């Protein structure tokens, strides 16, 4: 515009990529496990069919695409693909999907299987046993303005396919399927997701496995909350509570999604009877030792109650490492029926620990806890913990105890 002496300028902008390539390894029940993960945080789904956009992938819309692979060779493989659009129609309402496939194989035919205990299918011991799990989920999240802007609601629809080839006796042999609908209400005001010094979290969820055909059926409820109270500048105390219940829709017994309590993420890795369960970690106790058992093996409970308290200090906070040592007290248990719930039957532990974050490794947590209540060890785990009152060391990589 020569009269106004103005010039209109148009800038075409694209978000800078912050893609991630992660190659790591760990040692667990399957031996050495290698993991390869690609995380694309500036993906553009609408440019998939544009040849010029593949440089090396379409980018610019801020969408998130993740692809991961875990394997220990023939015995264990896991694949997953996830996509999230964080800004649906220009609003902060994430929507997306996740698909995964896991396969576990063992050459020990019949071991832990139904046939060995005489109450199920009798498989050929010369055949390989295995367990396959395929899942898919679509989800939608929405931020709420009431009661305040820290609340959010999420809805998801999921599908699970299980194929148990005499791999674990804790679940039915053969094929099992489920379709679930889950609704959750959350609130978070913490000042840091891993090392909070102030704020609180709240979760209330309900999940229904639809009773159609011969599919898995249940209704599942969960309530959890945590509070972080600053004492000094870097000294914080925290309290958390977790309640859960699984009921039957049709009156049939519920075998899937039961609560397995005890251990760390590293402890529970690869246990046959953990598949199809909801794992609740607890410091001071080995995996699976708390809750109902059948034929000496843990099958999980339908009622969950857990309390945790910590006194921690944010000792180191640098770009290279963040570390927060802590003192803790835990109490938890799970019961088979709500009628058998007894607040005097909690298993208690206390001890010391530390939570660390290193950019090259992610989160690392160690704990040294003392169990105040004796328990009967799981068959085959006597060498790990004999059930007496004693100190017990645990650690986990990539995921914490809480």
ABEGO torsion letter per residue (X at the ends): XAAAGBBBBBBBBBBBBABBBBBBBBBBAAEBBBBBBBBBAABBAAAAABAAABOABBBGAGBBBBBBBBBAEAABBBBBBBBBBABBGGBBBBBBBBBBBBBBBBABBGBGBAAAAGBEBBBBAABBBBBBBBBBBBBBBBBBAOABAABBBBBBBBBBBBBBBGABAABBBEBBBBBBBBBBBBBBABABAABBABEBBBBBBBBBBBBBEABBBBBBBBBBBBBBBBABAABBBBBBBBBBBBBBAAGBBBABGBBBBEEBAAAABGBAAABGBBBBBBBGBBBGABEBBBGGBBAEBABBBBBBBBBBBBABBBAABBBBBBBBBBBBBBBABAAABBAAABBBBBEBBBBBBBAAAEBBBBBBBBBABBBBBBBGAAAABAGBBBBBBBBBBGBBAX
